[in-house]
């Protein structure tokens, strides 16, 4: 088929003895890991362990900053002044850089989490504030964005390294944003359904919405959510199907839009 794509998953989303994801299982499948930075989930030990494990596997490491919302897992919307929002991103990226370097690796990309990501997908000014903050700390970092949204518009205006992402296990609205998790069908749990859907989107070079519309976009990476019981099974099934169809799974390399 001649297609190549990165597979990414959110990891390190635990706290103390509590574990949200099967990081070890996911690291056997994905080529990039988005590691929580201590605000919506994660702590210094969890981050260190996830960074070290990703480095051992040769998996690309990304910072995954979110709102300071441990109780809500970063999925509750918050409204912060832009200057404070920028510092929130810098603070978390700096922590990720320190942990990655201690593990003999570097942070290659940044991806916003949860409500922070959803709000930035609707508001290009907010997205730009987050991304400019990240670039002020790490000018060469790749910014992972929700394809077709205000996040993409923000990185296009900045001219920075970018990677456009689609989701294997989430349904899409007609404006390329994600269907709210509270609505029926928002999360796709069946591995075969999710895998076939991703393959169809890669072949089409487009997001396929819940209504069946095609929204043309660049697709650099596919997200596999790690916080569901079927996460590892879905990840393995997707990788197997894609490789069986001739799609190459390759570690993320961002480039300007």
C-alpha positions in Angstrom: 0.0 0.0 0.0 3.0 2.3 0.6 1.5 4.0 3.6 3.4 4.7 6.8 2.0 5.9 10.2 3.0 6.3 13.8 0.9 4.6 16.6 0.7 6.6 19.9 -0.8 5.9 23.3 -1.2 7.9 26.5 0.8 6.4 29.3 2.1 7.0 32.8 -1.5 7.9 33.8 -1.4 6.6 37.3 -0.7 8.1 40.7 1.3 6.4 43.5 0.1 2.7 43.7 -2.9 3.4 41.4 -2.4 2.4 37.7 -4.7 3.5 34.9 -3.0 1.8 31.9 -1.1 -1.3 30.9 2.0 0.6 29.9 4.1 -2.5 29.4 1.6 -4.1 27.1 1.1 -0.9 25.1 4.9 -0.3 24.7 5.1 -3.7 22.8 2.8 -2.2 20.2 3.1 1.5 19.8 5.9 3.6 18.3 5.3 6.8 20.4 4.2 7.3 24.0 2.5 10.4 25.5 3.5 10.5 29.1 1.4 12.3 31.7 3.3 15.1 33.5 1.7 15.1 37.0 -1.3 17.4 36.6 -4.2 15.2 35.3 -2.3 12.0 36.3 1.2 10.8 36.9 3.8 11.6 39.6 7.6 11.6 39.6 8.0 7.9 40.1 5.3 7.0 37.6 6.8 9.4 35.0 10.3 8.0 35.6 9.2 4.5 35.2 7.2 5.2 32.0 10.1 7.2 30.5 12.6 4.5 31.3 10.4 1.7 29.8 9.8 3.7 26.6 13.5 4.4 26.2 14.3 0.7 26.6 11.8 -0.1 23.9 13.0 2.6 21.5 9.6 4.2 21.6 9.4 8.0 21.0 8.7 10.0 24.1 6.1 12.8 24.3 5.0 15.1 27.0 1.3 14.9 27.7 0.3 18.0 29.7 -3.2 18.5 31.0 -5.2 20.6 33.4 -4.4 20.3 37.2 -7.4 18.0 37.8 -6.4 14.7 39.4 -9.9 14.0 40.6 -11.5 14.6 37.1 -8.6 13.0 35.2 -8.1 16.2 33.3 -11.5 15.9 31.6 -13.1 18.8 33.3 -12.9 22.2 31.5 -11.0 24.9 33.2 -10.6 28.6 32.2 -7.1 30.1 32.9 -5.6 33.4 31.8 -3.3 32.8 28.8 -0.1 33.6 30.7 -1.0 31.1 33.3 -2.0 28.5 30.7 1.4 29.0 29.0 3.3 28.5 32.3 1.2 25.4 33.0 2.4 23.9 29.7 6.0 25.0 30.3 6.0 23.5 33.8 4.9 20.1 32.7 7.1 20.0 29.6 10.1 20.9 31.8 9.3 18.0 34.1 9.0 15.6 31.2 12.3 16.8 29.8 14.1 16.2 33.1 12.7 12.7 33.5 13.4 11.7 29.9 17.0 12.9 30.1 17.6 11.0 33.3 16.4 7.9 31.4 18.9 8.6 28.6 16.3 9.9 26.2 14.7 13.2 25.0 11.2 14.4 24.7 10.4 14.3 21.0 6.8 15.6 20.9 4.0 17.2 22.9 0.4 16.4 22.9 -2.3 18.1 25.0 -4.6 16.0 27.2 -8.3 15.7 27.8 -10.3 18.9 28.3 -7.2 21.0 27.6 -6.9 19.4 24.2 -10.6 19.6 23.5 -10.8 23.3 24.3 -7.7 23.9 22.1 -9.3 22.0 19.2 -12.1 24.6 19.3 -10.0 27.7 20.0 -6.9 28.5 17.8 -5.8 31.3 20.1 -5.8 29.0 23.1 -4.0 26.3 21.1 -1.4 28.8 20.0 -0.8 30.0 23.5 -0.1 26.4 24.6 2.1 25.6 21.6 4.1 28.9 21.8 4.8 28.1 25.4 6.1 24.6 24.5 8.2 26.0 21.7 9.7 28.6 24.0 11.2 25.7 26.0 11.9 23.3 23.2 12.0 25.0 19.8 12.5 21.8 17.8 9.7 19.8 19.5 7.0 18.2 17.3 3.5 19.4 18.3 0.9 16.6 17.9 -2.5 18.0 17.0 -6.0 16.8 16.4 -6.2 16.8 12.6 -8.6 19.2 11.0 -9.2 21.3 14.1 -8.1 24.7 15.5 -5.1 22.9 16.9 -3.9 22.3 13.3 -4.6 25.9 12.3 -2.4 27.0 15.2 0.6 25.0 14.3 0.1 25.9 10.6 0.4 29.6 11.6 3.4 28.9 13.8 5.2 27.0 11.1 6.6 24.5 13.7 7.2 20.8 13.4 3.8 19.1 13.6 2.1 15.7 13.5 -1.6 15.3 12.6 -3.4 12.7 14.7 -6.6 10.7 14.3 -8.2 8.5 16.9 -8.8 4.8 16.5 -11.4 4.5 19.3 -13.3 7.8 19.2 -16.2 9.0 17.0 -15.9 12.3 15.2 -18.2 15.3 14.8 -18.7 17.0 11.4 -16.1 19.7 12.4 -13.4 17.1 13.1 -13.7 17.4 16.9 -14.4 14.4 19.0 -17.9 13.3 20.0 -18.4 14.0 23.7 -17.7 11.0 25.8 -21.1 11.3 27.5 -22.9 10.5 24.2 -23.7 7.0 22.9 -21.1 5.7 20.4 -18.5 8.3 21.3 -16.0 5.6 22.3 -15.4 2.5 20.1 -14.7 -0.6 22.1 -14.6 -3.3 19.4 -11.0 -3.9 18.2 -12.1 -5.0 14.7 -14.4 -2.0 14.2 -11.7 0.4 15.3 -9.0 -1.2 13.2 -11.1 -1.3 10.0 -12.1 2.3 10.6 -8.5 3.4 10.9 -7.5 1.6 7.7 -10.4 3.2 5.9 -9.3 6.7 7.0 -5.7 6.0 6.1 -6.7 4.9 2.6 -9.0 7.9 2.2 -6.6 10.4 3.6 -9.5 11.8 5.6 -11.3 11.7 8.9 -14.6 9.8 8.6 -17.2 11.3 10.8 -20.0 9.5 12.7 -22.3 10.7 9.9 -20.1 9.2 7.3 -18.6 12.5 5.9 -15.0 12.5 4.7 -12.9 15.4 6.0 -9.5 15.4 4.0 -6.5 15.7 6.2 -2.9 14.7 6.7 -2.6 11.7 8.9 0.8 11.2 10.7 -0.2 9.3 13.8 -3.0 7.2 15.2 -4.0 7.5 18.9 -4.8 4.4 20.9 -6.3 5.3 24.3 -4.7 3.4 27.1 -7.3 3.9 29.8 -9.8 1.2 28.8 -9.9 -2.5 29.6 -9.6 -3.5 25.9 -6.7 -1.0 25.1 -3.9 -3.5 24.6 -6.1 -5.9 22.6 -7.3 -3.1 20.4 -3.7 -1.9 19.9 -2.4 -5.3 18.9 -5.3 -5.9 16.6 -4.9 -2.6 14.9 -1.2 -3.0 14.4 -1.6 -6.5 13.0 -4.3 -5.5 10.6 -2.4 -2.4 9.3 0.8 -4.4 8.8 -1.1 -7.1 7.1 -2.4 -4.5 4.7 1.1 -3.3 3.9 1.1 -0.2 6.2 4.5 0.5 7.8 4.5 1.4 11.5 7.2 4.0 12.1 8.2 6.3 14.9 6.9 9.8 14.7 8.9 12.4 12.7 7.1 15.7 12.7 7.3 18.2 9.8 5.7 21.6 9.2 2.3 21.6 7.6 
